[in-house]
Amino acid sequence: MSKTDTDVLIIGAGVIGLAISYFLSKNNIRVVLIEKEKNFGTGVSSRNTEVIHAGIYYKKNSLKSSLCIRGKSLLYEYCKKYKVSHKQVGKFFIINEVEDRGVLEQIEQQAGENGVKDLKYYSSNDIKKYEPLLNAKNALFSPTSGIIDSHAYMQSLLKISEDNGAIFSPLSIFLDAEFSLNKWTVKLKGNELYKITSNIVINAAGLDSVEISKKINSNIKIPEENFAKGEYLRYSGKAPFSHIIYPALIPGKIMERADATPDLWGGLRFGPTLQYTKSKTDFNVSKNLINRFAPAIKKYFPELDEKKLTLDIAGIRPKIKTKNLELEDFKFEWGINQGWLDIWGIESPGLTASLAIGEHVFNQVKQNL
């Protein structure tokens, strides 16, 4: 193999790029991790509810399902080992109409198909013992769902990667890449234009991943972008709930929901909305969001004081387009030329699955080095 500056160059220092860097570097693979922003994890990875998902409602045999479940286990182990703040709070899927019980049954069935068999049914009286302010007729409880300090987690991944010899290069904008003589020459822009040669390039650029793929024409089946914006409200004061609360969702159906997610600091967030957008930089939150969400929240939190609701963050999911808008799976595609890996559509549960994605990519990379 040709002599190169690095074995692997990773584009994008979000949680996925960082997890890949962590796995590669700890296995003695030379890594350069580039990021267009001045710091790691400032894109998709910093605009979410920081939930550790159980792997319940993703399609059977999908990468989302398998990598979420594997990732959940790896993530809890990692957090304990490296003292990353997290809490296994559990999640309630709730209903308030008797006829919706079928939705809970669908969730339980999908969970079982995915190998998640620890869900428990709760009656209204049982629910009140754990969440006195929660109004729900029935619920399914997921004990392995949790929350995490995602910034501390990403910071830890980067530190360990650098301790293992990885080079982190912020403010490095990907311009182009050429494949010749069994190696990639990657053109970058920092304070000046420069080039890095690498045996393998991994496109883990999140919202920019499809755009970068098109520059390289690395794969003849590059998907269409289908960005989905989600907006959130913040609850002022102490969180009324200690568990994650999800109005029961139909597995596989994409919809707007006013979920309630506590954080590690005693706060609470409601959301997200769902609106498809062509913009990947519009992080404004709608001024009417309180009026829009309040009725849905009051269905399960009747004592809501709307004055305690404030506009919070917005995030954009790097979805890719499908014919019927069902939940799209994660995509890992090796390009036409040797040594180029595109990673597309890493939306939720990307944070939960991140270490499993890192492991998955490492197993592919070691076969190509």
C-alpha positions, 0 to 999 in steps of 0.5 A, a space after each residue: 500500500 502507498 505511503 500516506 500521511 494517515 491511514 484514515 481521514 474522517 470528515 466530521 467531528 460530530 458524535 459519529 466521527 468521534 466514535 469512529 475515531 475512538 474505535 480506530 485509534 484504540 486499535 492502532 490505526 492512524 487517524 486524522 479527524 477534520 471538522 469545519 467548525 472551530 470545535 467538535 460536536 456543534 452540529 446535529 450532535 448538540 441539538 437533541 434530547 440526549 436520550 439513550 434509546 432502548 431500540 424498541 420501535 425500529 424496523 426488525 433487522 434494520 441497522 437502526 435496530 441492531 446498532 441501537 441495541 448494541 450501542 445502548 449496551 456499549 454506551 452504558 459501559 463506556 459511561 461507567 468506565 470513563 465517568 460520563 454523566 448519565 442516568 438510566 431513568 426509564 421511559 413511559 409510553 402512555 395512552 389516554 384513550 382506551 382504543 389506543 391500547 392497540 398502539 401499546 401492543 404494537 410497540 410491545 410486539 415491535 420491541 419483542 421482534 427486536 429482542 427487547 423483552 423487558 417492557 412492562 404494562 402499567 395501569 393508571 394507579 401504577 403510573 401515579 406511584 412513579 409520576 404523580 403529575 402524569 395523566 395516563 390510562 395505561 403505559 408501557 415502561 422501558 427500563 433501559 432508556 436513559 439520558 446522557 451528557 452528550 457534550 461530556 461524552 463527545 469530549 471524552 471520545 476526543 480525548 481518548 482518541 487524541 491520547 491514542 494518537 489521533 489528530 484533530 483538525 478543526 476549522 478544516 473545510 473539505 474541498 475535494 478529493 482525488 483517488 490515484 495510485 491506491 490513495 486519496 489526496 484530500 484538499 482542505 481549506 484552513 488558514 490556507 489551502 493544503 492537502 492530506 493523503 490517506 488510504 481511506 476517507 470516511 464521510 461522516 459529515 452529518 448534514 453535509 454528507 450527501 453534498 460531499 458525496 456529490 462532490 466526489 461522485 463516490 457512489 452512483 446511488 447517492 440519496 436525496 437529502 430530506 432534512 427534517 427540522 424539530 423544535 423544542 420548548 423548555 420548561 422553567 423550574 424543576 422538572 415535573 417528571 423524572 422519567 422520559 414521557 412519550 405519548 405512544 407512537 405507532 412504530 415506523 410512523 413519522 409524526 410530530 410529538 410533544 414528548 417530555 424529556 428530563 435532563 441531568 440538571 433537573 430541567 425538562 424539554 418538550 418536543 420535537 415538532 416535525 417539518 421538512 425543510 431544504 435548509 440545514 442552517 435554519 435553527 430558529 424556533 417558531 414563535 407560536 410553538 407554545 400555543 401549538 404544543 400546550 394542548 398536547 402537553 396538557 393531555 398528559 400534564 393537566 397542571 401545566 402552567 403555560 407561563 413556564 414554557 419558553 422557546 428552546 432549541 431546534 435541530 435538523 435531522 439528516 434524513 435521506 429521501 425514501 419513496 413512502 417516507 417510512 423510517 429510513 435506515 442508516 446507510 454505509 456505502 463504500 464508493 466506486 473507488 477503493 477506500 471511500 466510505 459514505 455514511 448517510 442518514 444518521 438521525 435518531 438513534 444515532 447518539 445511542 448507536 454511536 459506539 456500535 457505529 464506530 465498531 461497525 465501521 472499524 470492522 469494515 475498515 480493517 478489511 480495507 486497510 
